């Protein structure tokens, strides 16, 4: 219904719907599907709110959580750190790592 109302799937109002679905998928162990949606939410939040917003930080944390659940602890650290420190992977000179992780799924 929201997709029909907003006419495109990257509308900021869709982010919370995607996030809710991704949380359910993660809980079901469907990590690749969850990652895809968390990345979509991250892209929407970055475009809408920018890198300093708490909504963006939450999505970095969600991506880190999925990576951790997949046993990719080293990769997860890049994203989890943003939640705790506000230093995104890009801010710490890890642009290639951040982009690689962002494009996974």
HUDANOR-V287475 format. One record per pair of residues at least 24 apart in sequence whose ideal C-beta (glycine too) atoms are under 10 Angstrom apart, sorted by the first residue. I is the first residue (numbers start at 1). J is the second residue. D is the distance in Angstrom with one decimal. If there is no record, write none. Layout:
[[I/J/D] [I/J/D]]
//
This chain:
[[9/40/7.9] [9/44/9.2] [10/40/7.4] [10/41/9.9] [10/43/7.2] [10/44/5.6] [10/47/7.7] [10/48/9.3] [11/44/7.8] [11/48/9.2] [12/41/10.0] [12/44/5.9] [12/45/8.0] [12/47/8.2] [12/48/4.5] [12/49/8.2] [12/55/9.4] [13/44/9.4] [13/48/9.9] [14/40/8.5] [14/41/8.6] [14/44/7.0] [15/40/8.0] [15/41/4.8] [15/42/9.1] [15/43/9.3] [15/44/4.5] [15/45/6.1] [15/48/7.6] [15/49/9.5] [15/55/7.5] [15/59/8.6] [16/41/8.2] [16/44/9.8] [16/55/9.3] [17/41/9.2] [18/42/9.9] [18/44/7.7] [18/59/9.9] [19/44/9.5] [19/45/9.3] [19/55/9.1] [19/58/8.2] [19/59/7.6] [19/62/7.4] [22/59/9.3] [22/62/6.9] [22/63/9.8] [22/66/8.4] [23/62/7.7] [23/65/9.6] [25/66/9.3] [26/62/7.8] [26/65/7.1] [26/66/5.9] [26/69/6.8] [27/69/9.9] [29/69/7.9] [29/70/9.9] [30/66/10.0] [31/65/9.7] [31/66/5.3] [31/67/8.5] [31/69/5.8] [31/70/5.2] [31/71/10.0] [31/72/9.7] [31/105/8.6] [32/66/8.8] [32/70/8.7] [32/104/8.6] [32/105/5.4] [33/66/9.9] [33/105/8.1] [34/62/8.1] [34/63/9.4] [34/65/9.1] [34/66/5.5] [34/69/8.7] [34/70/10.0] [34/105/8.6] [35/62/8.9] [35/63/6.8] [35/66/4.9] [35/67/7.9] [35/69/9.8] [35/70/8.4] [35/101/9.2] [35/102/9.8] [35/104/6.6] [35/105/4.0] [36/66/9.9] [36/104/9.2] [36/105/4.4] [37/62/9.2] [37/66/9.9] [37/105/8.9] [38/62/4.5] [38/63/5.2] [38/64/9.7] [38/65/8.7] [38/66/6.4] [38/79/9.7] [38/105/8.5] [39/63/6.8] [39/66/9.5] [39/101/8.9] [39/102/6.0] [39/103/8.0] [39/104/8.0] [39/105/6.1] [40/105/9.6] [42/79/9.4] [42/102/7.2] [43/102/8.2] [46/88/9.7] [46/102/9.8] [51/82/8.9] [51/86/9.2] [51/88/5.9] [51/90/7.7] [51/91/8.0] [52/86/7.8] [52/88/9.5] [54/83/9.6] [54/86/9.8] [56/82/8.3] [56/88/8.2] [57/82/5.7] [57/83/5.5] [57/84/9.2] [57/85/9.7] [57/86/6.9] [57/88/8.4] [58/82/9.6] [58/83/7.4] [59/83/9.5] [60/86/9.8] [60/88/6.5] [60/89/8.0] [60/98/9.3] [60/101/9.8] [60/102/9.9] [63/89/10.0] [63/98/9.9] [63/101/6.9] [63/102/7.9] [63/104/9.1] [63/105/9.4] [64/89/9.9] [64/101/9.1] [66/104/9.6] [66/105/8.8] [67/101/7.2] [67/104/8.5] [70/104/9.7] [72/101/8.7] [72/104/9.0] [75/100/8.5] [75/101/5.7] [75/104/8.4] [76/101/9.0]]
//
